[in-house]
Amino acid sequence: LLDRMAQGCFTLRDMYEQLQYVTKMGSLQTLMSMIPGVNTEMFPQGYEKTGIQRIKRFMIMMDSMTDDELDCKKGTALDKDLRRIFRVAKGSGTNPYAVVELLHEHRRFETMVVKMGKAGLMKDTGDMANLNRNPKQVLAKLQNCMDPVMLQQMGGAQNMLNLMKGMDAANVPSEDEGA
């Protein structure tokens, strides 16, 4: 997944895997509390429940898609084919507007991943290696890659940098895995 993201590729299947990962990590409140500087009290009551419901609804819609649609194969672009949107909506028990919302969110993340891939922020040997040596440079690249509104929603550039450090540390294989 990181290799594809480093190349600037982010399919609906990749988004599905990321959403699965988020749901397995526990509550959103717990996840947000792990990010230094994020005040969990800034989220309104019911935020977590609404967020989990939205993630699950997105996953159900993606369960109604074909492999070609999930992998964005040529000729299967959902956003250009209303019949496919209606089929996914019917198969998932949602309405077509919800499918369009999912596609919009995917495009937003895809745009960010493409920018981060081009900036070298997703490579194991690229700027991730420089994260501890030159965090200001990585921070500047991060700010240029992300939608300012999304960046603010995630607690700002410094919190994203801390999250990336945590993800990089979690990516280090243990001695058992290397053997």
Backbone bond lengths (Angstrom), bond angles and torsions (degrees), N, CA, C in turn:
res aa  C-N    CA-C-N  psi(-1)  N-CA   C-N-CA  omega(-1)  CA-C   N-CA-C  phi
1 L - - - 1.457 - - 1.527 110.64 -
2 L 1.335 117.04 -46.78 1.467 119.25 180.00 1.517 111.51 -62.78
3 D 1.352 117.08 -35.30 1.462 119.68 178.37 1.525 110.82 -63.33
4 R 1.342 116.46 -45.08 1.467 120.23 178.87 1.528 110.07 -64.02
5 M 1.322 116.29 -41.10 1.460 119.84 -179.61 1.528 110.79 -66.87
6 A 1.335 117.20 -35.42 1.461 120.87 178.00 1.525 110.66 -64.27
7 Q 1.336 116.23 -29.32 1.462 121.00 177.71 1.525 111.50 -84.80
8 G 1.328 117.08 -1.63 1.456 121.21 178.69 1.513 113.36 84.70
9 C 1.325 116.98 23.47 1.461 121.65 179.91 1.527 108.96 -108.16
10 F 1.322 116.43 125.69 1.461 121.03 -179.68 1.520 108.12 -143.65
11 T 1.321 115.91 98.27 1.458 121.57 -177.05 1.525 110.73 -87.87
12 L 1.319 115.28 172.24 1.462 119.91 174.34 1.526 110.11 -62.80
13 R 1.344 116.97 -33.65 1.467 120.01 177.18 1.529 110.31 -64.12
14 D 1.328 117.50 -39.32 1.466 121.10 176.50 1.524 110.37 -62.27
15 M 1.328 115.75 -41.82 1.464 120.18 178.36 1.525 109.84 -62.91
16 Y 1.330 116.67 -41.15 1.465 121.48 178.74 1.532 110.05 -59.60
17 E 1.342 116.36 -46.06 1.469 120.64 179.19 1.523 111.14 -61.40
18 Q 1.331 116.78 -40.73 1.462 120.22 178.93 1.526 111.14 -65.56
19 L 1.328 117.12 -40.53 1.463 120.61 178.57 1.527 110.74 -65.79
20 Q 1.344 116.74 -38.77 1.469 120.27 175.97 1.519 110.15 -60.75
21 Y 1.322 115.89 -43.93 1.459 121.36 -179.28 1.526 110.48 -60.93
22 V 1.324 116.23 -43.68 1.470 120.90 -179.83 1.522 110.49 -62.43
23 T 1.336 117.62 -43.09 1.466 119.86 -178.37 1.524 111.69 -68.67
24 K 1.328 117.93 -28.25 1.467 120.78 179.23 1.526 112.44 -78.11
25 M 1.333 116.79 -18.79 1.463 120.68 -177.08 1.518 112.52 -75.88
26 G 1.306 117.58 -9.16 1.460 119.92 -179.32 1.507 110.89 109.48
27 S 1.308 115.44 -161.39 1.459 120.02 -175.72 1.526 110.85 -68.72
28 L 1.317 115.74 150.67 1.459 120.54 177.50 1.524 110.73 -63.31
29 Q 1.325 116.42 -34.30 1.470 120.95 178.65 1.534 109.47 -61.14
30 T 1.337 116.26 -43.95 1.463 121.04 178.60 1.520 110.26 -65.20
31 L 1.330 116.60 -44.01 1.457 121.49 -179.90 1.523 110.79 -60.98
32 M 1.325 117.04 -45.96 1.460 120.66 -179.74 1.527 111.31 -66.57
33 S 1.319 117.08 -32.41 1.461 119.41 -179.99 1.523 111.64 -70.00
34 M 1.336 117.80 -18.48 1.467 121.82 178.40 1.523 111.66 -76.50
35 I 1.333 116.69 -18.25 1.456 120.55 -178.76 1.522 108.33 -87.63
36 P 1.334 116.75 116.46 1.460 119.25 -178.33 1.526 111.46 -58.85
37 G 1.319 115.44 135.89 1.454 120.73 176.66 1.513 115.34 89.46
38 V 1.337 117.71 -9.69 1.464 119.53 178.97 1.515 108.43 -86.45
39 N 1.303 115.74 121.58 1.454 121.72 178.27 1.521 107.55 -88.06
40 T 1.325 117.33 108.94 1.462 121.19 -176.87 1.519 111.91 -67.17
41 E 1.320 117.54 -16.90 1.459 120.44 178.41 1.526 112.14 -75.46
42 M 1.348 117.22 -11.62 1.462 119.02 179.74 1.524 111.65 -75.56
43 F 1.341 117.45 -11.63 1.456 120.84 178.11 1.521 108.92 -89.99
44 P 1.326 117.43 132.75 1.461 120.28 -177.81 1.522 112.25 -67.49
45 Q 1.344 115.64 159.91 1.464 120.96 176.41 1.523 108.39 -57.32
46 G 1.314 116.91 140.16 1.453 121.54 179.25 1.516 113.61 84.59
47 Y 1.335 117.26 -5.63 1.460 121.69 -179.41 1.522 110.77 -57.91
48 E 1.316 115.56 -46.92 1.459 120.41 -175.80 1.523 111.03 -63.24
49 K 1.323 116.30 -46.85 1.464 120.68 -179.15 1.528 110.51 -61.76
50 T 1.319 116.49 -43.25 1.462 121.35 179.06 1.524 110.67 -64.47
51 G 1.323 116.94 -41.69 1.463 121.39 179.39 1.516 112.29 -63.28
52 I 1.322 117.17 -45.04 1.467 121.46 178.76 1.524 110.05 -63.70
53 Q 1.329 117.19 -42.70 1.470 120.45 178.83 1.525 110.83 -61.06
54 R 1.309 116.41 -40.58 1.469 120.85 179.81 1.521 110.56 -65.37
55 I 1.328 117.26 -44.17 1.462 121.42 178.19 1.524 110.24 -60.52
56 K 1.325 117.04 -46.67 1.468 120.63 -179.64 1.529 111.29 -63.88
57 R 1.335 116.87 -38.42 1.466 120.23 178.17 1.529 109.79 -63.69
58 F 1.334 117.51 -42.57 1.464 120.89 176.89 1.531 110.32 -60.18
59 M 1.324 116.89 -43.95 1.460 120.42 -178.53 1.530 111.22 -64.95
60 I 1.321 117.51 -38.26 1.470 121.03 177.89 1.527 109.86 -64.03
61 M 1.324 117.04 -41.16 1.467 119.82 177.52 1.526 110.37 -62.70
62 M 1.333 116.94 -41.69 1.464 119.93 -179.77 1.526 111.11 -68.69
63 D 1.339 117.38 -29.16 1.464 120.40 174.88 1.525 111.16 -63.39
64 S 1.329 117.77 -23.78 1.465 122.53 -179.33 1.528 112.50 -88.62
65 M 1.311 117.23 2.30 1.468 120.95 -178.70 1.523 110.50 -95.29
66 T 1.321 115.05 156.84 1.463 120.43 176.07 1.528 108.99 -79.77
67 D 1.327 116.04 165.10 1.464 120.05 177.20 1.528 110.95 -59.93
68 D 1.337 116.38 -41.01 1.464 119.49 179.15 1.527 111.65 -61.69
69 E 1.327 116.82 -38.50 1.469 120.34 178.72 1.525 110.56 -68.45
70 L 1.320 116.75 -41.83 1.467 120.26 179.52 1.525 111.55 -65.93
71 D 1.335 115.77 -33.68 1.461 120.30 -177.89 1.526 112.76 -95.29
72 C 1.333 116.55 4.84 1.470 123.24 176.61 1.529 112.52 55.62
73 K 1.326 116.22 43.76 1.465 119.74 177.55 1.525 109.13 -69.52
74 K 1.319 116.27 155.95 1.472 121.12 -177.79 1.523 111.00 -55.70
75 G 1.314 115.28 139.12 1.452 121.09 177.22 1.517 114.55 81.99
76 T 1.322 117.56 2.65 1.464 119.69 -178.77 1.524 111.72 -117.52
77 A 1.307 116.46 21.74 1.462 119.62 -179.31 1.522 109.33 -64.56
78 L 1.307 115.77 111.63 1.461 121.47 -177.52 1.519 112.90 -60.98
79 D 1.315 116.60 -41.37 1.462 119.33 -173.72 1.524 113.13 -68.79
80 K 1.337 117.12 -10.89 1.460 120.46 179.49 1.524 112.25 -105.84
81 D 1.318 117.36 2.76 1.461 120.93 -176.59 1.530 109.74 -133.58
82 L 1.324 115.44 100.38 1.467 120.09 -177.60 1.524 112.35 -61.67
83 R 1.337 117.60 -32.32 1.471 119.73 178.94 1.526 110.60 -61.13
84 R 1.314 115.82 -40.75 1.471 119.60 178.87 1.529 110.67 -66.21
85 I 1.320 116.55 -41.47 1.469 120.40 179.04 1.523 109.99 -60.69
86 F 1.332 116.84 -45.79 1.465 120.46 179.28 1.527 111.16 -65.09
87 R 1.350 117.40 -38.33 1.466 120.44 178.70 1.524 111.05 -64.06
88 V 1.335 117.49 -44.84 1.467 121.45 178.95 1.529 109.83 -63.86
89 A 1.322 116.77 -41.83 1.473 120.55 179.11 1.523 110.28 -61.85
90 K 1.316 116.93 -46.13 1.466 120.58 -179.46 1.527 110.43 -65.03
91 G 1.326 116.82 -43.92 1.464 120.97 -178.88 1.519 113.70 -66.08
92 S 1.321 116.54 -26.67 1.468 120.23 -177.92 1.526 112.70 -100.72
93 G 1.323 116.70 -2.65 1.462 119.76 179.85 1.516 113.25 72.10
94 T 1.326 116.57 24.58 1.462 121.08 178.25 1.522 108.57 -115.94
95 N 1.313 116.36 -175.37 1.460 118.59 176.29 1.527 109.59 -105.14
96 P 1.330 116.68 161.86 1.467 119.93 -177.75 1.529 113.73 -57.70
97 Y 1.332 117.48 -30.55 1.468 119.90 178.89 1.531 111.37 -63.79
98 A 1.327 116.75 -33.80 1.465 120.61 177.97 1.528 110.21 -67.24
99 V 1.336 117.14 -38.34 1.470 120.82 177.78 1.525 109.60 -65.82
100 V 1.320 116.97 -41.79 1.465 120.93 177.48 1.531 109.90 -62.30
101 E 1.334 117.42 -39.12 1.469 121.44 177.16 1.533 110.44 -61.77
102 L 1.329 116.89 -43.45 1.469 121.19 177.14 1.525 110.16 -59.75
103 L 1.319 117.24 -46.69 1.466 121.07 -179.43 1.526 111.11 -63.57
104 H 1.321 116.96 -36.54 1.467 121.23 176.93 1.536 110.52 -63.93
105 E 1.330 116.49 -45.81 1.470 120.39 178.80 1.523 110.54 -63.10
106 H 1.335 116.68 -40.45 1.467 120.00 178.57 1.526 110.01 -61.63
107 R 1.324 117.27 -44.98 1.466 120.72 179.22 1.527 111.38 -60.57
108 R 1.330 116.06 -39.98 1.469 119.96 178.48 1.529 111.03 -61.13
109 F 1.335 116.12 -47.74 1.462 119.87 178.96 1.523 111.15 -67.04
110 E 1.321 116.77 -39.45 1.460 120.64 179.83 1.525 110.73 -60.96
111 T 1.324 116.94 -43.15 1.463 121.51 178.28 1.525 110.43 -59.61
112 M 1.327 116.06 -43.94 1.459 120.51 179.33 1.530 110.66 -64.77
113 V 1.335 117.43 -43.67 1.465 121.31 -178.70 1.526 110.49 -64.43
114 V 1.341 117.24 -41.38 1.462 120.61 178.61 1.528 109.98 -60.63
115 K 1.334 116.67 -45.96 1.468 120.18 179.31 1.524 111.13 -63.50
116 M 1.338 116.64 -42.13 1.463 119.87 -179.73 1.523 110.30 -67.71
117 G 1.330 117.48 -36.50 1.461 121.15 177.24 1.515 111.44 -63.79
118 K 1.336 116.46 -44.75 1.465 120.70 178.99 1.521 111.78 -64.84
119 A 1.325 116.48 -32.94 1.468 120.75 -179.89 1.525 111.90 -80.55
120 G 1.338 117.36 -6.83 1.460 121.05 179.25 1.512 113.98 82.32
121 L 1.329 117.90 12.69 1.465 120.56 -176.83 1.522 113.15 -77.99
122 M 1.317 118.38 -13.17 1.460 120.78 -177.07 1.523 112.46 -102.55
123 K 1.326 117.44 -2.84 1.461 120.90 -177.60 1.517 110.52 -83.46
124 D 1.339 114.98 142.88 1.465 119.66 176.68 1.520 110.91 -64.30
125 T 1.337 117.00 -36.55 1.458 120.04 -174.99 1.520 112.87 -102.43
126 G 1.321 117.73 -3.98 1.458 121.51 -178.21 1.512 111.44 -80.29
127 D 1.296 116.03 -129.55 1.457 121.49 -175.98 1.518 113.14 -67.71
128 M 1.330 117.78 -18.09 1.464 118.84 176.59 1.528 109.68 -61.49
129 A 1.328 116.70 -34.47 1.464 119.90 177.45 1.526 110.63 -68.51
130 N 1.316 116.81 -28.41 1.468 121.55 -179.64 1.522 112.78 -87.60
131 L 1.313 116.58 -0.34 1.460 121.08 -174.47 1.524 111.92 -55.14
132 N 1.312 116.81 -44.33 1.464 120.15 -179.42 1.525 112.05 -83.58
133 R 1.346 117.28 -29.80 1.455 120.33 -177.99 1.527 112.77 -76.89
134 N 1.317 116.40 -41.18 1.461 120.03 -175.67 1.530 110.32 -140.34
135 P 1.332 116.79 68.68 1.466 119.48 -175.89 1.530 113.80 -63.93
136 K 1.336 118.43 -27.83 1.469 120.18 -179.47 1.527 111.31 -65.56
137 Q 1.327 116.23 -38.34 1.462 120.08 178.93 1.532 110.36 -67.19
138 V 1.328 116.63 -43.44 1.463 121.12 178.46 1.523 109.66 -64.38
139 L 1.320 116.65 -40.45 1.463 121.90 178.88 1.534 110.80 -61.04
140 A 1.326 116.76 -42.33 1.469 120.78 178.79 1.527 110.65 -63.54
141 K 1.331 117.01 -42.56 1.467 120.29 178.02 1.519 110.78 -64.32
142 L 1.314 116.27 -40.17 1.463 121.31 -179.97 1.529 110.47 -62.11
143 Q 1.321 116.70 -43.38 1.466 120.79 179.87 1.525 111.49 -64.48
144 N 1.331 117.31 -33.03 1.459 120.75 179.14 1.525 112.26 -75.47
145 C 1.322 117.27 -23.05 1.462 121.61 -175.55 1.516 113.74 -86.90
146 M 1.303 117.16 -31.89 1.462 119.97 -170.07 1.517 112.80 -98.45
147 D 1.314 114.47 148.10 1.456 122.52 172.08 1.530 107.01 -60.89
148 P 1.330 118.49 126.18 1.468 120.81 -176.51 1.531 113.82 -56.20
149 V 1.330 117.15 -36.81 1.466 120.25 179.62 1.526 109.86 -66.59
150 M 1.347 116.42 -44.89 1.461 120.45 179.36 1.526 110.42 -64.15
151 L 1.323 116.03 -40.74 1.458 120.72 179.36 1.521 110.69 -60.99
152 Q 1.324 116.72 -42.54 1.461 120.82 179.01 1.521 111.10 -66.17
153 Q 1.350 116.93 -39.15 1.459 120.93 179.03 1.526 111.33 -63.29
154 M 1.331 116.45 -27.74 1.457 120.60 -179.03 1.519 111.96 -92.23
155 G 1.314 117.31 11.86 1.452 120.56 174.24 1.509 114.80 95.82
156 G 1.320 118.37 9.44 1.452 122.08 178.17 1.519 112.86 94.57
157 A 1.330 114.95 170.95 1.462 121.47 -175.54 1.528 112.20 -63.97
158 Q 1.328 117.09 -39.63 1.467 119.64 -179.03 1.526 110.92 -63.18
159 N 1.335 117.56 -40.67 1.463 120.03 177.85 1.519 111.34 -66.10
160 M 1.347 117.46 -37.29 1.462 120.30 176.67 1.525 110.01 -64.38
161 L 1.322 116.49 -39.38 1.459 120.72 178.07 1.526 110.13 -62.31
162 N 1.323 116.99 -43.94 1.466 121.00 177.53 1.524 111.24 -63.20
163 L 1.326 116.51 -38.76 1.459 120.74 178.04 1.526 110.34 -64.74
164 M 1.337 117.01 -41.55 1.464 120.91 178.23 1.525 110.75 -63.42
165 K 1.332 116.90 -39.85 1.466 120.08 176.78 1.516 110.37 -60.99
166 G 1.332 116.20 -42.44 1.460 120.74 178.58 1.512 112.02 -64.68
167 M 1.338 116.80 -40.81 1.461 120.79 178.59 1.516 110.39 -66.28
168 D 1.332 117.00 -40.00 1.457 120.97 179.41 1.520 110.41 -64.96
169 A 1.330 117.25 -40.74 1.466 121.09 178.40 1.521 110.47 -65.80
170 A 1.320 117.25 -37.00 1.465 121.26 179.42 1.515 111.30 -72.26
171 N 1.325 118.15 -18.78 1.455 123.10 -178.37 1.522 112.84 -84.59
172 V 1.325 117.83 -12.17 1.454 121.72 -178.21 1.523 108.95 -70.68
173 P 1.361 118.17 120.69 1.460 119.40 -178.84 1.516 111.56 -69.57
174 S 1.324 114.98 146.13 1.457 119.73 177.49 1.517 108.96 -77.05
175 E 1.333 116.74 170.73 1.456 120.65 179.86 1.518 111.11 -62.84
176 D 1.346 117.01 -33.61 1.459 120.91 179.38 1.523 110.85 -64.78
177 E 1.350 117.36 -39.13 1.454 121.46 -178.29 1.515 111.12 -71.47
178 G 1.313 117.45 -32.48 1.453 121.50 -178.50 1.510 112.70 -76.65
179 A 1.325 118.30 -18.02 1.457 121.29 -176.84 1.499 111.77 -86.67
